[in-house]
Amino acid sequence: MEKVKAVEFNNVSFGYHEKVTNLDKVSFDIYENEYICVIGQNGSGKSTLSKVLTGLLQPRNGTIKLLGQVVNKLNIKHLRDNIGIVFQNPDNQFIGLTAEDDIAFGLENRKVDPKKMRDIIWTVACMVNIEDLLTMEAVKLSGGQKQRVAIASVLAINPKIIIFDESTSMLDPKAKKELKNLMLVLKNRFNKTVISITHDMEEVTNADRVIIMNKGKLLKTGTPKEIFEDRNFLQEVALDVPFSLQLAKSLMELKLNIQPNLYVNDLVEQIWKLK
């Protein structure tokens, strides 16, 4: 079956100032039901890319297609209905007094029938496991709980594409792990296209494909295995490798019969067999 393109970037350029180029002729495709991680150093253009894709910024040149339609001022509703974004700091997108109010905000703006609204709120709350938080005020929620409310607010609109812009960076380890698992659930169980802008190399191992940005340019794309097996390239662009690869390298230096592996569970299995 031929894969359907969810996002198409064709020579997209953008600059916050006339003499500055923050995105330089960027081209790539993302397919429906893919989990894509976009990585790169600070200032590489990752977050700018997400803001251009969601229509928060207008490209200087080039075209963007969303589900086959060119994104422009005439079809902005198509964009708003099919793409949602979860930001780094959940406080920046928490609007309602309670979790339930926050989820309802986007539905109210779209004039959804109040009778249907309550069912939608309950459904998305169950999807992200916040049923018991709906009546809680924002000030009483943890960072991880606020992120789940933010995700539920996006899911209530039922977009086909969800962008996570550094969404794990302000969370504690437990909440970070839960959010990364939720991204996989959104892709695998609910058939969403997930695009994650991230510095978390452990998260990158979960992706179908990786996009590497550097100084506004698309430097490389590939599967996590293809990206991380090129250690020299990663050093050139100053990117870390996942913990599992670092540990495997250390064990190999001790002359142990270990093969490099992206996944901790697989590495543990190799270590276990050494006994």
PAZAPA-4460 file (N, C-alpha, C; in steps of 0.05 Angstrom, whole numbers, plus 32768, in hexadecimal, padded with zeros to 4 digits):
% residues 275
    n_x    n_y    n_z   ca_x   ca_y   ca_z    c_x    c_y    c_z   seq   type   mol
   8011   7FE8   8000   8000   8000   8000   8012   8019   8000     1      M     A
   800B   802C   7FEE   801B   8044   7FEC   8017   8056   8005     2      E     A
   802D   8060   800F   802B   8071   8027   8021   808D   801F     3      K     A
   8010   8098   8031   8004   80B2   802D   8015   80C7   803B     4      V     A
   801B   80DC   802C   802B   80F2   8038   801A   8104   804A     5      K     A
   8023   8106   8063   8015   8118   8076   801F   8134   8073     6      A     A
   803A   8137   8070   8047   8151   806F   805B   8150   8058     7      V     A
   805B   8166   8048   8070   816A   8033   807C   8186   8036     8      E     A
   8096   8187   803A   80A5   81A0   8039   80B4   81A1   801F     9      F     A
   80B1   81B6   8010   80BF   81B9   7FF7   80CE   81D3   7FF6    10      N     A
   80E8   81D2   7FFA   80FA   81EA   7FF9   80EF   8201   800B    11      N     A
   80E8   81FA   8024   80DD   820E   8036   80F3   821D   8044    12      V     A
   80F1   8238   8042   8104   824A   804F   80F4   825D   8062    13      S     A
   8102   8265   8077   80F6   8278   808A   810C   8287   8099    14      F     A
   8106   82A1   809F   8118   82B0   80AF   8109   82C3   80C1    15      G     A
   8111   82C5   80DA   8104   82D7   80ED   810B   82F4   80E6    16      Y     A
   8122   82F8   80D9   812A   8312   80D0   8132   8310   80B2    17      H     A
   8131   8327   80A5   8135   8327   8088   8150   831C   807F    18      E     A
   8164   8322   808F   8180   8319   8088   8188   82FF   8095    19      K     A
   8175   82F2   80A3   817B   82D9   80B0   816A   82C2   80A5    20      V     A
   8175   82AB   80A0   8167   8294   8096   8167   827E   80AC    21      T     A
   8150   8279   80B8   814E   8264   80CD   8147   8249   80C2    22      N     A
   8139   8248   80AB   8135   8230   809C   813E   8235   807F    23      L     A
   814F   8223   8075   815B   8229   805B   8155   8212   8047    24      D     A
   8140   8217   8037   8138   8204   8021   8135   81E7   802C    25      K     A
   8124   81E4   803F   8120   81CA   804C   810B   81BA   803D    26      V     A
   8112   81A1   8037   80FF   8190   8029   80FE   8174   8036    27      S     A
   80E7   816A   803B   80E4   814F   8046   80C6   8147   8044    28      F     A
   80C1   812D   8046   80A6   8122   8047   80A2   8112   8061    29      D     A
   808B   8114   806D   8083   8104   8084   8069   80F6   807C    30      I     A
   8068   80DC   8082   8051   80CC   8079   803D   80C8   8091    31      Y     A
   8024   80C2   8089   8010   80BE   809E   8018   80A6   80B0    32      E     A
   8012   80AA   80CA   8017   8095   80DE   8035   808F   80E2    33      N     A
   8046   80A3   80DC   8062   80A2   80E2   8068   80B0   80FD    34      E     A
   807D   80A7   810A   8087   80B4   8122   80A3   80BF   811A    35      Y     A
   80A5   80DA   8118   80BD   80E7   810F   80C9   80F7   8126    36      I     A
   80E3   80F4   8129   80F1   8106   813C   8103   8119   812D    37      C     A
   8101   8132   8134   8112   8147   8128   8126   8150   813D    38      V     A
   8140   814C   8137   8155   8152   814A   8169   8166   813F    39      I     A
   817A   8171   8150   818E   8184   8148   8195   8196   8160    40      G     A
   81AB   81A3   815E   81B4   81B5   8174   81A1   81CD   8176    41      Q     A
   81A4   81DC   818C   8195   81F5   818F   819B   8207   8178    42      N     A
   8186   8214   816D   818B   8226   8156   818C   8218   813B    43      G     A
   8187   81FE   813B   8188   81EF   8122   8170   81F3   8110    44      S     A
   815A   81FD   811C   8142   8202   810C   812B   81EE   8112    45      G     A
   812E   81DE   8127   811A   81C9   812D   80FF   81D6   8134    46      K     A
   8100   81E7   8148   80E6   81F3   8151   80DB   8206   813D    47      S     A
   80EC   8214   812E   80E2   8225   8118   80D3   8214   8104    48      T     A
   80DE   81FD   80FE   80D1   81EB   80EB   80B5   81E4   80F4    49      L     A
   80B2   81DE   810E   8097   81D6   8118   8084   81ED   8117    50      S     A
   808D   8205   811C   807C   821D   811C   8073   8224   8100    51      K     A
   8085   8220   80EC   807D   8224   80D0   8069   820F   80C8    52      V     A
   806D   81F7   80D0   805B   81E1   80C9   803F   81E5   80D4    53      L     A
   803D   81F0   80EC   8022   81F4   80F9   8016   820F   80F1    54      T     A
   8023   821F   80E0   8017   8238   80D7   801C   824F   80EA    55      G     A
   802B   824B   80FF   8031   8261   8111   8044   8275   8104    56      L     A
   8055   826B   80F2   8067   827C   80E2   8062   8277   80C4    57      L     A
   8065   828B   80B4   8061   8288   8097   807C   8286   8089    58      Q     A
   8080   8271   8079   8099   826D   806B   809F   8284   8058    59      P     A
   80B9   828A   8055   80C2   829F   8043   80C0   8295   8026    60      R     A
   80C7   827C   8022   80C6   826F   8008   80BF   8252   800B    61      N     A
   80B7   8245   7FF5   80B2   8229   7FF5   8094   8223   7FFB    62      G     A
   808D   8209   7FF9   8071   8201   7FFD   8070   81EB   8012    63      T     A
   805A   81EB   8021   8055   81D6   8034   803A   81CA   802D    64      I     A
   8039   81AF   802C   8020   81A1   8028   8019   8191   8040    65      K     A
   7FFF   8192   8048   7FF5   8183   805E   7FDF   8171   8054    66      L     A
   7FE4   8157   8055   7FD0   8143   804B   7FC8   814A   802E    67      L     A
   7FDC   8151   801E   7FD8   8156   8002   7FCF   8172   7FFA    68      G     A
   7FC9   8183   800D   7FC0   819E   8007   7FD6   81B2   800E    69      Q     A
   7FDB   81C5   7FFC   7FEF   81DA   8001   7FE4   81EC   8018    70      V     A
   7FF6   81F1   802B   7FEE   8202   8042   7FF0   821F   803A    71      V     A
   7FDA   822E   803C   7FDA   824B   8037   7FC4   8258   8047    72      N     A
   7FC0   8272   8044   7FAC   8280   8053   7F90   8278   804C    73      K     A
   7F8C   826C   8034   7F71   8265   802B   7F67   824B   8038    74      L     A
   7F79   823A   8041   7F70   8220   804D   7F7C   821D   8069    75      N     A
   7F7D   8232   8078   7F88   8231   8093   7F77   821F   80A5    76      I     A
   7F5D   821C   809F   7F4C   820A   80AF   7F55   81ED   80AC    77      K     A
   7F5D   81E6   8094   7F67   81CB   808F   7F80   81C6   80A0    78      H     A
   7F91   81DA   80A2   7FA9   81D7   80B3   7FA1   81D4   80D0    79      L     A
   7F90   81E6   80DA   7F88   81E6   80F7   7F79   81CC   80FF    80      R     A
   7F6B   81C0   80EC   7F5B   81A8   80F2   7F6C   818F   80F2    81      D     A
   7F83   8190   80E5   7F92   8177   80E1   7FAD   8176   80EE    82      N     A
   7FB5   818C   80FC   7FCF   818C   8109   7FCD   819A   8124    83      I     A
   7FD9   818E   8138   7FDA   8199   8153   7FF6   8199   815E    84      G     A
   7FFC   81AB   8171   8017   81AD   817C   8016   81AD   819A    85      I     A
   8029   819F   81A6   802C   819F   81C3   8047   81AC   81C9    86      V     A
   8047   81C2   81D8   805F   81D1   81DB   8070   81C7   81F3    87      F     A
   8088   81D3   81F5   809B   81CB   8209   8091   81D0   8225    88      Q     A
   8085   81E7   822A   807B   81EE   8244   805C   81EC   8244    89      N     A
   8050   81D9   8252   8033   81D6   8251   8024   81EF   825C    90      P     A
   8031   81FE   826D   8024   8217   8277   801E   822A   8261    91      D     A
   802E   8229   824C   802A   823C   8236   8011   8237   8225    92      N     A
   8005   821F   8228   7FED   8219   8219   7FD6   8210   822B    93      Q     A
   7FD9   8215   8245   7FC3   820E   8257   7FB2   8227   825A    94      F     A
   7F99   8226   8250   7F88   823E   824F   7F71   823D   8263    95      I     A
   7F66   8225   8267   7F4F   8223   8279   7F56   8223   8296    96      G     A
   7F43   8228   82A7   7F47   8227   82C4   7F4C   820A   82CE    97      L     A
   7F3D   81F7   82C2   7F40   81DB   82C8   7F49   81CB   82AF    98      T     A
   7F51   81B3   82B3   7F59   81A2   829D   7F42   819F   8289    99      A     A
   7F2A   819B   8293   7F12   8198   8282   7F0D   81B2   8272   100      E     A
   7F10   81C9   827E   7F0C   81E2   8270   7F21   81E5   825A   101      D     A
   7F39   81DD   8260   7F4F   81E0   824C   7F49   81CF   8233   102      D     A
   7F41   81B6   8237   7F3A   81A4   8221   7F23   81AF   8211   103      I     A
   7F10   81BC   821F   7EF8   81C6   8212   7EFD   81DE   8201   104      A     A
   7F13   81ED   8206   7F18   8207   81F9   7F17   8205   81DB   105      F     A
   7F27   81F2   81D0   7F28   81EF   81B3   7F0D   81E6   81A7   106      G     A
   7EFF   81D6   81B5   7EE4   81CD   81AC   7ED1   81E4   81AB   107      L     A
   7ED2   81F5   81C0   7EC0   820C   81C1   7EC5   821F   81AA   108      E     A
   7EDF   8223   81A3   7EE7   8234   818D   7EDC   8229   8172   109      N     A
   7ED9   820F   8171   7ECF   8202   8158   7EB1   81FE   8159   110      R     A
   7EA4   8209   816E   7E87   8208   8171   7E7C   81EC   8171   111      K     A
   7E8A   81DA   817F   7E81   81BE   8182   7E69   81BE   8194   112      V     A
   7E55   81AE   818D   7E3D   81AB   819D   7E44   81A3   81BA   113      D     A
   7E3B   81B3   81CE   7E42   81AD   81EA   7E3B   8191   81F2   114      P     A
   7E26   8185   81E6   7E1E   816A   81ED   7E34   8156   81E4   115      K     A
   7E41   815C   81CD   7E56   814A   81C3   7E70   8150   81D1   116      K     A
   7E73   8169   81DB   7E8D   8171   81E6   7E95   8160   81FF   117      M     A
   7E82   815B   8210   7E88   814C   8228   7E92   8130   8221   118      R     A
   7E86   8123   820D   7E8F   8108   8205   7EAC   810A   81F9   119      D     A
   7EB1   811E   81EA   7ECC   8122   81DE   7EE1   8125   81F4   120      I     A
   7EDA   8137   8207   7EED   813C   821D   7EF3   8122   822C   121      I     A
   7EDE   8113   8232   7EE3   80FA   8241   7EF3   80E6   8231   122      W     A
   7EEE   80E4   8217   7EFC   80D1   8205   7F1A   80D8   8205   123      T     A
   7F21   80F1   8200   7F3D   80F8   81FE   7F4B   80F7   821A   124      V     A
   7F3C   80FC   822F   7F47   80FA   824A   7F4F   80DD   824F   125      A     A
   7F3E   80CA   8246   7F44   80AE   8249   7F5C   80A6   8238   126      C     A
   7F5F   80B2   8221   7F75   80AB   820F   7F90   80B1   821C   127      M     A
   7F91   80C7   822D   7FAA   80CF   8239   7FAA   80CB   8258   128      V     A
   7F96   80BC   8261   7F94   80B4   827E   7F93   80CC   8291   129      N     A
   7F82   80DF   828C   7F7E   80F6   829E   7F61   80F8   82A7   130      I     A
   7F52   80E2   82A7   7F36   80E4   82AE   7F32   80F0   82CA   131      E     A
   7F45   80E9   82DC   7F42   80F3   82F8   7F4C   810F   82FC   132      D     A
   7F56   811C   82E6   7F61   8137   82E9   7F4F   814C   82DD   133      L     A
   7F38   8144   82D1   7F28   8157   82C1   7F1F   816F   82D1   134      L     A
   7F18   816B   82EB   7F0D   8181   82FB   7F23   8190   830B   135      T     A
   7F3C   8188   8307   7F52   8194   8317   7F5B   81AE   830A   136      M     A
   7F62   81C2   831B   7F6C   81DB   8311   7F89   81D8   8307   137      E     A
   7F91   81E9   82F5   7FAB   81E7   82E9   7FC2   81E9   82FD   138      A     A
   7FBE   81FA   8312   7FD3   81FE   8326   7FD9   81E5   8336   139      V     A
   7FC6   81D2   8336   7FC9   81BA   8346   7FD4   81A2   8335   140      K     A
   7FDA   81A7   831C   7FE4   8192   830B   8002   8193   8308   141      L     A
   800F   817C   8306   802C   817A   8302   8032   8181   82E5   142      S     A
   804B   8184   82DE   8053   8189   82C3   804B   8173   82B0   143      G     A
   804E   815A   82B8   8046   8144   82A7   8028   8143   82A3   144      G     A
   8019   8149   82B8   7FFC   8149   82B6   7FF3   815F   82A3   145      Q     A
   7FFF   8176   82A5   7FF8   818D   8293   7FFE   8185   8276   146      K     A
   8014   8177   8271   801A   816F   8256   8005   815C   824C   147      Q     A
   7FFB   814A   825C   7FE6   8138   8254   7FCC   8147   824D   148      R     A
   7FC6   815C   825D   7FAF   816C   8257   7FB3   817B   823D   149      V     A
   7FCB   8185   8238   7FD1   8192   821F   7FCD   817F   8207   150      A     A
   7FD6   8166   820A   7FD3   8152   81F5   7FB5   814C   81F1   151      I     A
   7FA6   8149   8207   7F89   8144   8205   7F7B   815B   81F6   152      A     A
   7F84   8174   81FB   7F78   818B   81EE   7F7D   818A   81D0   153      S     A
   7F94   8180   81C8   7F9A   817C   81AB   7F8A   8165   81A0   154      V     A
   7F89   814F   81AF   7F7A   8137   81A5   7F5C   813D   81A2   155      L     A
   7F52   814F   81B2   7F35   8156   81B0   7F2E   8160   8195   156      A     A
   7F40   816D   8187   7F3C   8177   816C   7F3F   8161   8158   157      I     A
   7F4B   814B   8160   7F4F   8133   8150   7F60   8138   8137   158      N     A
   7F77   8145   813A   7F89   8149   8123   7F96   812F   811B   159      P     A
   7F9E   812E   8102   7FAC   8116   80F8   7FCA   8117   80FF   160      K     A
   7FD4   812F   8103   7FF0   8134   8108   7FF4   8143   8123   161      I     A
   8006   8139   8134   800B   8146   814D   8029   814B   814F   162      I     A
   8030   8164   8155   804C   816C   8158   8052   8170   8176   163      I     A
   8068   8164   817F   8071   8168   819B   808B   8178   8199   164      F     A
   808A   8191   81A2   80A1   81A3   81A0   80B0   81A4   81BA   165      D     A
   80C5   8193   81BD   80D5   8191   81D5   80C3   818B   81EE   166      E     A
   80AE   817B   81E9   809A   8177   81FE   80A3   8168   8216   167      S     A
   80B9   8159   8214   80C3   814A   822B   80D8   8159   823B   168      T     A
   80E2   816F   8231   80FA   817C   823D   80F6   8187   8259   169      S     A
   80DD   818E   8261   80D9   819A   827B   80CD   8186   828F   170      M     A
   80CC   816C   8288   80BF   8158   8298   80D4   8148   82A8   171      L     A
   80CB   813D   82BF   80DC   812C   82CF   80DD   8111   82C0   172      D     A
   80F0   8100   82C8   80F5   80E6   82B9   80DB   80D5   82B6   173      P     A
   80CB   80D3   82CB   80B3   80C3   82CA   809F   80CE   82B6   174      K     A
   809A   80E9   82B7   8087   80F5   82A5   8092   80F4   8288   175      A     A
   80AC   80F7   8286   80B9   80F5   826B   80B4   80DA   825E   176      K     A
   80B8   80C5   826E   80B4   80AA   8264   8097   80A5   825C   177      K     A
   8085   80AF   826D   8068   80AC   8267   8061   80BA   824D   178      E     A
   806C   80D2   8249   8065   80E1   8230   8070   80D3   8218   179      L     A
   8089   80C8   821A   8094   80BB   8203   8084   80A1   81FC   180      K     A
   807A   8094   8210   8069   807C   820C   804F   8085   81FF   181      N     A
   8044   809C   8207   802B   80A6   81FC   802E   80AD   81DF   182      L     A
   8045   80B7   81D7   8049   80BD   81BA   8047   80A4   81AA   183      M     A
   8052   808E   81B4   8050   8074   81A6   8033   806A   81A5   184      L     A
   8024   806F   81BA   8008   8067   81BB   7FF8   8077   81A6   185      V     A
   7FFE   8090   81A4   7FEF   80A1   8191   7FF4   8098   8174   186      L     A
   800D   808F   816F   8013   8084   8154   8007   8069   814F   187      K     A
   800C   8057   8162   8006   803B   815E   7FE8   8034   8162   188      N     A
   7FDC   8040   8176   7FC0   803A   817C   7FAC   804D   816F   189      R     A
   7FB4   8066   816D   7FA1   807A   8163   7FA8   8085   8147   190      F     A
   7FBD   8079   813B   7FC5   807F   811F   7FCB   809C   8119   191      N     A
   7FD7   80AA   812D   7FDF   80C5   8129   7FFB   80C6   811C   192      K     A
   8000   80DB   810D   801B   80E1   8104   8028   80F2   811A   193      T     A
   803E   80E9   8125   804B   80F7   813B   8065   8102   8132   194      V     A
   8069   811C   8137   8082   812A   8130   808D   8136   814B   195      I     A
   80A4   812D   8153   80AF   8135   816C   80C9   8145   8168   196      S     A
   80C9   815E   8170   80E2   816E   8171   80EF   8169   818C   197      I     A
   8107   815E   818B   8112   8154   81A5   8130   8155   81A6   198      T     A
   813A   8156   81BF   8157   8152   81C5   815B   8136   81D2   199      H     A
   8147   8128   81D7   8148   810F   81E6   814F   80F8   81D3   200      D     A
   8168   80EF   81D4   8171   80DA   81C2   8164   80BF   81C9   201      M     A
   815B   80BB   81E2   814D   80A2   81E8   8132   80A1   81DA   202      E     A
   8125   80B8   81D8   810C   80BA   81CA   810F   80B4   81AC   203      E     A
   8125   80BD   81A1   812A   80BB   8184   812B   809D   817C   204      V     A
   8133   808C   818E   8134   806F   8187   8118   8064   8182   205      T     A
   8103   8071   818B   80E7   8068   8186   80DD   8070   816B   206      N     A
   80EA   8082   815E   80DF   808E   8145   80E1   807B   812D   207      A     A
   80D0   8080   811A   80D2   8071   8100   80E9   807D   80F0   208      D     A
   80EA   8098   80EF   8100   80A6   80E1   8109   80BE   80F1   209      R     A
   8121   80C8   80EA   812D   80DF   80F8   8134   80F4   80E3   210      V     A
   812E   810D   80EA   8137   8124   80D9   814B   8134   80E9   211      I     A
   8163   8138   80DE   8177   8148   80EC   817A   8163   80DF   212      I     A
   8176   8178   80F0   8179   8193   80E7   8194   819F   80F1   213      M     A
   819F   81B1   80E1   81B8   81BE   80EA   81BA   81D9   80DB   214      N     A
   81BB   81EE   80EB   81BD   820A   80E1   81A8   820F   80CB   215      K     A
   8190   8206   80D1   817A   820D   80BF   8177   81FA   80A7   216      G     A
   8189   81E7   80A4   8188   81D5   808D   8181   81B9   8096   217      K     A
   8173   81AA   8085   816F   818E   808A   8189   817F   8083   218      L     A
   8195   8173   8097   81B0   8167   8093   81AE   814A   808B   219      L     A
   819B   813B   8097   8199   811F   8092   817F   8114   809C   220      K     A
   8175   80FF   808E   815D   80F0   8098   8164   80D2   8097   221      T     A
   8156   80C3   80A7   815A   80A6   80A7   814D   809A   80BF   222      G     A
   814E   807F   80C0   8144   8071   80D8   8157   8077   80EF   223      T     A
   814E   8072   8108   8161   8075   811F   817A   8065   811B   224      P     A
   8178   804C   8112   818F   803B   810E   81A2   8048   80FA   225      K     A
   8198   8052   80E4   81A9   805F   80D0   81B7   8077   80DA   226      E     A
   81A8   8087   80EB   81B4   809F   80F5   81C9   809A   810A   227      I     A
   81C4   8088   811D   81D5   8084   8134   81ED   8072   812E   228      F     A
   81EC   8063   8118   8203   8052   8112   821B   8063   8107   229      E     A
   8215   807C   80FE   822A   808D   80F3   8235   809F   810A   230      D     A
   8246   8094   811B   8250   80A3   8132   8260   80BC   812A   231      R     A
   826F   80BA   8114   827F   80D2   810C   826D   80E9   8104   232      N     A
   8257   80E2   80F6   8244   80F7   80EE   8237   8105   8107   233      F     A
   822F   80F5   811B   8223   80FF   8133   8237   8112   8142   234      L     A
   8250   810A   8142   8264   811B   814F   8267   8136   8140   235      Q     A
   8266   8135   8126   8269   814D   8116   8253   8161   811B   236      E     A
   823B   8157   8120   8224   8169   8126   821E   816C   8143   237      V     A
   8230   8161   8154   822F   8164   8171   8215   8159   817D   238      A     A
   820D   8141   8174   81F5   8134   817F   81FE   811B   8190   239      L     A
   81EF   8117   81A5   81F5   8100   81B7   81EA   80E7   81AA   240      D     A
   81F1   80D0   81B6   81E6   80B7   81AE   81D6   80AC   81C6   241      V     A
   81C3   809A   81C1   81B3   808F   81D7   81C5   8080   81EC   242      P     A
   81BB   807F   8204   81CA   8072   821A   81D1   8055   8213   243      F     A
   81BF   8047   8206   81C4   802B   81FF   81DC   8028   81ED   244      S     A
   81E0   803A   81DA   81F8   8039   81C9   8211   8040   81D8   245      L     A
   820F   8054   81EA   8226   805B   81FA   822F   8044   820B   246      Q     A
   821C   8037   8218   8222   8020   8229   822E   8009   8219   247      L     A
   8222   8004   8202   822D   7FEE   81F1   824A   7FF3   81E9   248      A     A
   8250   800C   81E2   826B   8013   81DB   827E   800E   81F2   249      K     A
   8276   8016   820A   8287   8012   8221   828C   7FF5   8226   250      S     A
   8278   7FE4   8223   827B   7FC8   8227   828C   7FBB   8211   251      L     A
   828A   7FC5   81F9   829B   7FBB   81E3   82B8   7FC1   81E8   252      M     A
   82BD   7FD9   81F4   82D9   7FE0   81FB   82E5   7FCE   8210   253      E     A
   82D3   7FC1   8220   82DC   7FAD   8233   82DF   7F91   8227   254      L     A
   82DE   7F90   820D   82E1   7F77   81FE   82CB   7F63   8202   255      K     A
   82B3   7F6D   820A   829C   7F5C   820D   828E   7F58   81F2   256      L     A
   8282   7F41   81EF   8274   7F3B   81D6   8259   7F48   81D4   257      N     A
   8259   7F62   81CF   8241   7F72   81CF   823F   7F81   81B4   258      I     A
   8227   7F81   81A8   8223   7F90   818F   8214   7FAA   8196   259      Q     A
   821B   7FC0   8187   820D   7FD9   818B   81EF   7FD5   8188   260      P     A
   81DF   7FE2   8199   81C2   7FDE   8198   81B5   7FF8   81A1   261      N     A
   81A0   8000   8193   8191   8018   819A   817F   8014   81B2   262      L     A
   8177   7FFC   81B7   8161   7FF7   81CA   816C   7FEA   81E3   263      Y     A
   8166   7FF6   81FA   8170   7FED   8214   8169   7FD0   821A   264      V     A
   8150   7FC8   8214   8147   7FAD   821A   8158   7F98   820A   265      N     A
   815D   7F9F   81F1   816D   7F8D   81E0   818A   7F8B   81EB   266      D     A
   8195   7FA2   81F4   81B0   7FA2   81FF   81B1   7F91   8218   267      L     A
   819D   7F94   8229   819C   7F85   8242   819B   7F67   823C   268      V     A
   818D   7F5F   8227   818B   7F43   821F   81A7   7F39   8216   269      E     A
   81B6   7F4A   8208   81D1   7F42   8200   81E2   7F3E   8218   270      Q     A
   81E0   7F51   822B   81F1   7F4F   8244   81EA   7F36   8253   271      I     A
   81D0   7F30   8255   81C7   7F18   8263   81D3   7EFE   8258   272      W     A
   81D5   7EFE   823D   81E0   7EE6   8230   81FE   7EE2   8235   273      K     A
   820B   7EF7   823F   8228   7EF5   8244   822D   7EE3   825D   274      L     A
   8218   7EE0   826E   821C   7ED1   8287   8224   7EB3   8281   275      K     A
***
